[in-house]
Amino acid sequence: MKKILIADPLSPDAMGKLESFPEFDVTVKSGMDEDTLVATIPDFHAAVVRGATKITSKVIDAASNLEIIVRAGIGLDNIDVEAAETKGIQVANTPAATSISVAEHTFGLMLAAVRNHGKANLSMKEHKWEKKALSGTEAYGKTLGVIGFGRIGQEVAKRALSFGMKVIAYDIIEVQTDLDAQQVSLEEVFAQADIITLHLPLTDKTKHMIKDKEFDSMKDGVIIINASRGGTVDEHALLKALESGKVRAVGLDVFEKEPPDEFELVDHPNVIATPHIGAAAKEGQKRAGMEVVSILKERLA
Ligand code: NAD
């Protein structure tokens, strides 16, 4: 019987399915730090994580029976993939499962930013009625610049097109798509976009891809949305651009440090912020969980 460690919670449907297989012995134990994991992991043939549990090289060293690590979600930032692969441990994830959840959340942040929903909500909770001060703009007719035109970027583009927006996109590769979106250079995105949304992985190349110089080349009053990875945008440069009015409003789901220990950005009145909940929708989590089950069924021999 193969022993599976669920180190971060999976959706109830996925748990039910996994536990229904007689060949699997499933243990749920979440919130483990490195030392606890090191002590726990030797028993298991498979480990399932989301974003919270860190599978470090020390954990991998201790994993004498581990055959596979599965991440329910996309990023593999919390797994030392190189150490795992060197030891012959497979690493898998579910990259497409939550794309719609994240795209919808991105769109929510964008609409909130253009219409001042964050400020309006706070103002109402102070029992104020500030109709004039809270006037915003429409998304209709505006140019959306999508940086990173992969799965989520394209889902966002689809929704923007249905809102009557013009979509331009920049990616490091030429993306094959039927969407009515022109693929342009990064400079053209900065020059033309009224709203810029990032859907990039965090790599050496994308770290601080948007900093002072890039903000300077954007339109005055541009809106920035980031539901990809904190660190793609230089947060200090973003704060400066907000303070100068170069950037009119910002929607953020991700931060350089999570949870943040500096709150100047979050506290800025023109920032609407959420705590990395882009993928946290029931349907997306169900899809991710069910994909994890299929991966384990197929690959855990
Ligand atoms: P994807 O791999 O489908 O798309 C990413 C795109 O970025 C690719 O087309 C790739 O070519 C492009 N890219 C990579 N490096 C680039 C560079 N230097 N310049 C320009 N383009 C570059 O990924 P996805 O599923 O669309 O996810 C996008 C991002 O969203 C990832 O960072 C992912 O971690 C993040 N994400 C966030 C949440 C959340 O909860 N907020 C949830 C899931 C995913």
Residues whose N, C-alpha, C, O or C-beta is under 5 A from the ligand:
A	BS01	NAD	I74 G75 P95 V102 G148 F149 G150 R151 I152 G153 Y170 D171 I172 I173 H199 L200 P201 L202 K205 T206 A227 S228 R229 D253 H276 I277 G278 A279
